[in-house]
Amino acid sequence: MSEPNQRMRRVNSIVRAILAREVEMLDDARLNLVSITGVDTAPNLRTATVYLSALDMSGIDEVVDTLNSNTHRFQAVLGREVRMKYTPVLTFEADPAVISAERIERLLRDLGEEE
């Protein structure tokens, strides 16, 4: 994907901040120590992918499912707090960079144990 321009970086930052606050407000033990690492909003503002990480990435699929089932709540908050032409349809996903980093760390640890 191409590098977002200044406007899209600002939109992504605002959406990320609002969603991070809303995730903290949810009373769900599965969402403890979950961070929103980034947002990628489409240039037409109709969709946005929200990237997540958690202290324990082994349960990230359950966290993603929980947040995806609450998208209507998050979209309503965005619609109230941000003036945009469209309120983007949200999709939550595990941050691929965090998953890759965790995989590399595990491989290095396994390599160190073999020696």
Phi, psi and omega in degrees: 000147183284162180292128181290147178283179184302317181298315182291325176298320179293316177300312180301319181294317180294314180298317180300315181297316181294315180293322178299317178296318181291323178296319177298328183282341178291135181265079182217120183300331180294341184263005175294139178060035174256136179237143172269113186271340180181166177224138177236099181269135178295147181303332179276001177066014183272335179223156176212134174259128182251123183262137185236154167222160179219157178301319177249097184289349180294335179257017186294329180298320178293321178296315179300314179299317180299314181290322177296331178283349178252016185300326180301321179295314181295320179294323178297318179296315178300317180299325179283324190262341184237130177273103176226158178300318178231150169268119185294145171283126187265143171228125179264138179217154172292141181292117182297331179293321179291320178297316178296317179297319178295320178295316179297317179300318180295319179295318179294320178296316178296322179296319179294327179288330180290331185283000000 
